[in-house]
Amino acid sequence: WYQRRVREGKKKKGEKKEKKKKGKKKGKGDGGGDDAEEGFKFAPSTFIPGIDEASINYDDIWKNKDESENFPQKYDAELIKELKRGEVEGEIRVQVDDLMRQELKNLKAALQKDSGKKGGKGSAKKKGKKKEKKGGKKGKKEKDLTPDRSIESLYEELVKEGILVQYPKVKVSDFMGEYSYLGTTLRQANIEPMPSLADVRRVITEYGILPMGSQTVHETAPFIKSLLIAGPHGTGKRMLVNAICSELGANLMDLTAENICGKYPGKAGLTMLLHLVMKVGKLLQPTVVYIGNAEKTFIKKVPKNDMSDPKRLKKELPKIIKKMTAEDRIIFIGTSLTPWDGDVKGICQVYQKIILIPRPDYASRYLLFKELILRMGGRISATLDLSSLAKISDGYTPGHIMSAVKHVLTERRVQQLLRKPLTATEFVTPLARVDPIYKEEEEQFKAFYDKTTMGKKRQDLLKTEVEEK
């Protein structure tokens, strides 16, 4: 079998080489070698110029510098002089420029006296007025509604009102999940696989943690203002929000409709609430603004029994997010159980990136059972068939698996492990009491994602790939 696979691999390599040669010949004849290039190309990184500059700086100053006799690491007087020369030169240049401008004015005034011209005062005044008007439009700033209050008093008010909340300390690594090992195989069969839990963890780190952790990276990297984390109950949406806050040491502002219901009433009250959130968030960065049940903000029809006024932030959220700049290390994160209940256009207008959390695959379920059992004092023995347990638990979320493990591994059961090892059948009963996530619900999430801006782009990309093949 192995030898047959090796022979097939060699044949494929030979065919590829022949195709390349034919492509080169066609390129020479047609002059279209550049157009024939295929494959996805990454955009140039904004960090490369900075790295190149640092590398050149190292080569020019430190590479050939002999530091063997500088054990105490004393300062280099010549380097300091060179740096200070530039600073002094800059300061003197400003003074010299001012003197030159004054001299130029004096010369112009002398010329006007000699020629007997007044110098067009009227036109100068008009130009000045135009400049003032233009400057006024550009430099228009938001009105500070709390100019006389200290940041401590604003922070205290938000805490008392329950807007600024505490969160449990959670690591991103606690969101367990394996990579999708069957992803490539499914794509070869023209089946687009769902992302794995490891992919979700990676995307959350790239979009929510790395840019927010550094002001330099936040200003240089792609600017992510908002995220929507959607998935079935028990997939760990709120856990990921807490993990982002824990990794950043960020402030967490809760603007969920149920939480702000009855607080800061009226239009003026809502304006004050959002002003406090943004002012404190900007002064005490980084800040995470959390909105639970995010689809309710854009719900098509509000249920009669819902008294939380879910559409309260509908008009204000897009305005706030539009005004945010790269200097503001603030991110809006929404979570949703049923994103299809809201208006897709409104959701896409507010949330820049939409992340779907799927139900865990076989590899992730196996890892979850193994790690959770060990963390809760259990032991993995030959009597515990984890493979079968992972197979029969298809459709259950990490939350379901955790509750099943907690139900089985009580204090008494942990003490009995030496005499009576764990078996897979013990976990079946607590799992059977819970409804799993069926394929129909997963298809609803897929259908919603396909309607979003990101989903449409992805579909177009997949179509072009299929056409090229």
PyMOL commands that set and color helices and strands:
alter all, ss='L'
color gray80, all
select helices_A, chain A and resi 2-30+48-61+77-115+121-138+151-160+172-174+183-188+197-213+215-220+237-248+257-260+266-283+294-298+310-313+316-323+339-341+344-350+362-375+386-392+398-408+411-415+425-432+439-451+453-468
alter helices_A, ss='H'
color red, helices_A
select strands_A, chain A and resi 164-165+226-230+251-254+287-291+330-336+353-356
alter strands_A, ss='S'
color yellow, strands_A
deselect
rebuild
show_as cartoon
